[in-house]
Each structure stands twice: as structure tokens, then as C-alpha cells.
Amino acid sequence: MCAASLTAASLATAALASPPETADADTKAWWSITEELSSDAMEGRDTGSAGYDRAADVVARAFAAAGLKPAGNDGGWFQPVAMDEIAITRAALRVGGRPLTFLHDYRFTPTAAMPLQFTAPLAYRGYCDASVLGTVAGKIVICHATRRAGLPGDADREAAVKAAGGIGILSIADPGFTVEPPRWPAAYARQVKLAGAPADTDRFVRIVVNADALGTLTGKSGAEAADLIARGSRGEPLPAFDIADPLDARFETKARWISSSNVLGLLPGTDPARAGEAIVLSAHLDGYGYGEPIDGDNLYNGTLDDAAYVALLIRLAQQRQGKGYARPVLFAAFAGEEKGLLGGEYFVAHPTLPKAALAGNINLDQLRPIFPLDLLTVHALDDNSLGADARDVAAGLGVAVQRDPEPERNMLKRSEHWAFIKAGIPATGFVFGYRPGTKSEEIYRHWYKTGYHTPQDDPDQPIDWQAAGDFNRFFYALVDRVANKDSAPGWNAGSPLAPKP
């Protein structure tokens, strides 16, 4: 599979936006692969779908043509990952005679244990601090999911409501959390777990509510509900009151077994002394697939999240054409990331190389080349030697690095590098950084409102081609450094992420 060999279906939906003539050949080749992987022909690469399988086949053929060796199960390119899915097929929620619209006014993750039909009284309790809950036994409690220091977090709210006898929470998604504002509608409501995972037994109800629907829940006027939302977003004192009408819920679900494969290719190392120090390069191949339409579009192509960075793995393999680094390098396109980091979790638990031979992981996700690259957030920057490697390579390219400036988003634990870190393997990942108050921040914030996990993340979106090429060159140089340096990746002394002795 060469970079330019787009299928006819891909060409029919090729991006109107494309690299300018002045862009370098590598950036153009990278984008051609990105277009193919995120074309409508791939149907958004949803986990368990035929579109995902088509994309996985493209990746496997590209790895083979680039001279990698198959590193999946049974001498092949694929590592099948079996999963169990529960999906909501019908939902009806109302308070008194006031209906709420599924995926627009509320969303939730279904579980095998959740009640599918129930009627329960409602109570509004502000931030749901234990001191203000009062009598909520047998009730479902409306809580502001405000992310402010000094106020209860998600786990604290749930623990308090359970301790007070509540049977569920309606969490109001806080529009005041501007670093990653709530997005509506939701694409769909599904839970996907690795096959054989422990069964759900907790019947506690967890539903996330659009702030615009608070008046429907409480029966209060639009002005009263808007005032509660505004005060809740600012962290100001809130009242506590019970709601006259009960919540009535009727859901239908469908369970099925699904499977998607990790695609794994190995570039063998050249130094026998480092044969047991493989570097894993990873990106996730899956996307959202088809979902709730936004502006009439129901196909979530997942171009930047994360087809573009599976494409970057392919481009690196194509550049090497079988020429190894000192250390082995495993190229991994993971399945099921959008359903809970499942492909990476499965690989780390069932590695196709000896687990002791996995020396480090460089993960590509959360990357948005939509404004100039002069600052890069590096996950685990101070925790392992990959952070120092990234700092040195970035400095050579005129790019500054920083720790995560928004830890409240928990980005460290939201991509595949986290599976490696939990297993004691040094790992890192990256986010395009910006300085507060700049045009770059404005672009970044806008993308998270309109592009992240939406159909608008497609090949036609604006790209900063210079920034895209700059990051790709950073990645190539970082891999060269890590795969060839004298010492294998290691943990820094005192890191809270390092494995405990």
C-alpha cells in the first residue's frame, strides 16, 4: 500500500482542503493517507464495524509494503480484541408531562445492571455536598457537575448521594467549564467492555444532563433555571429543593459481542544487545462511526482523532523501508480507544512481544495541527526519560515544551499511553500547546466546541500545514533518538507514576 494509492471510494470523497503546492512531499503523502483512512468509505471506523475492518486492512497492507514484519497473533498483522457492547436502542425520559430529548437533553452510558424502567422522585441539591443533601432516600438527585476547587468532584458527589440513600444522579454538564465545554448532541449511548470483564452489579443511575434542560427537570421558568446554571458555573451558593413531579424513565437496550483488531507491525532492531528493548509507537485507528446528526451530517470521520496519526505511523514505516534502528520498533494501530482505551489495555495485558521487552511507548493522539506549533504539552514530562528526550528534540526545532496546564481535564489518562504507564512502562504523548489569550488558544477552544468528537472532524477542516509538518518532523526525530540512544527509556527518581518497588 503506497501513500498515493487511494481507493475510488476515497477519491470520491477527497478533501476540498489539501496541502498547498509549497508543502513538502512528506506532508502531502501523510495527508493522502489521512484522507484515505478518514474518507466516508471507512464509515468513521467504529469499533466492531466493517468500516473499521476495511481501515485495518489498509494499515496492514501499508505496513507490509513498507517492510515491517507482522507482529499480531499467529504470525499475522492482526490481534483480535473481543468486546461486549450494550447500546441504548430506545429512550424515553420525562418529568410530569415534560419530555427530555435523548442525546440532546441527556446522555448516559448503559450498563447491564441499570434499571430499564423506573419512576422516582427528584431532588435538586446544588453541588451535592454531603452537608446539604438531607433526606434523599429513594430519590434521584440533580447535581451541578462543577469542576471548581473546594467543591465536590464526580466521585465525591456520587459517594455522598449513595450514602444518603439516593438511587441515582442527574449531573448537569457545566457550561462554565470552558477548558473543555460540554458538547451536545451526544453521538450515541453505548458501553463497550473487553469480553470477560467483570459483570456490572451496581444499579445506581447516572445520567448527564444538558444545562439547557434544567428548567424541564425542575419545572422552573427559563429565567430561574438559567440563574441556577449561571450561579452553579461560578461556584456560588445554591438552594436545595424537592421537585413536585417524579422522573419517569423507559429504556430499551441491545447487547452484542463485537470484535476489532489491533494492527501490529515490527521493524526489527539492528543491535542484538538491545533486542529486548522494543519501543512501541501507537495511535488509535477507531473512531465514532455513525451517530446523532449535527448540521445534517451523521458520519463522524475522525480525521484528526486519530486517522492522521495512524497515517503518521505509516509514513515513518514508509520512510524506513525496513531499515531498522538499534532497538526494535513496534508500530501499533489500536482498536477501541474511543470506547475506553480497550485496544491498548488488551495489548498491554496480552503483548505479542514479551512484556519485559516493551521498553517504552510514544503515543500519538490529542494532536490538533490547526495553529502554529511553537509550544508542545508533553505528558509525563518530568516522570520518565522520554520527557527529556522530547524536550531536547523540540528545542532543536525551536519548539518549547510544558507540563499539562489543564490537569483538571485528566488528559494523561485519556489515551493509550496510560495503559503502558499503569503497567510500569515509560510512556508519553503530546498536545499542541498555546499561550493564554492568543489566537492559537481561540482556535483550540473553538475546535473543542465544534470539532472534537463531531462529524466536523473530517478531511475538509482547516489545517495549519506548516504546523502539521513541524510535528511530523518532531516525531521522526524523537523516534530516531529514543530508538538509537545508548540507554533504554527509564523512570525518573521520585515520579509518582513510576512503578512501586
Secondary structure, 3 states (H helix, E strand, C coil): CCCCCCCHHHHHCCCCCCCCCCCCHHHHHHHHHHHHHCCHHHHHHECCCHHHHHHHHHHHHHHHHCCCEECCHHHCCEEEEEEEEEEEEEEEEEECCEEECECCCEECCCCCCCCCEEEEEEEECCCCCHHHHCCCCCCEEEEEECCCCCCCCHHHHHHHHHHCCCCEEEEEECCCCCCCCCCCCCCCCEEEEECCCCCCCCCCEEEEECHHHHHHHHCCCHHHHHHHHHHHHHCCCCCCEEEEEEEEEEEEEEEEEEEEEEEEEEECCCCHHHCCCEEEEEEECCECEEEEEECCEEEECCHHHHHHHHHHHHHHHHHHCCCCCCCCEEEEEECCHHHCCHHHHHHHHCCCCCHHHEEEEEEECCCCCCCCCCEEEECCCCCEHHHHHHHHHHHHCCCEEECCCCHHHCHHHCCCHHHHHHCCCCEECEEECCCCCCHHHHHHHHHHHHCCCCCCCCCCCCCCHHHHHHHHHHHHHHHHHHHHCCCCCCECCCCCCCCCC
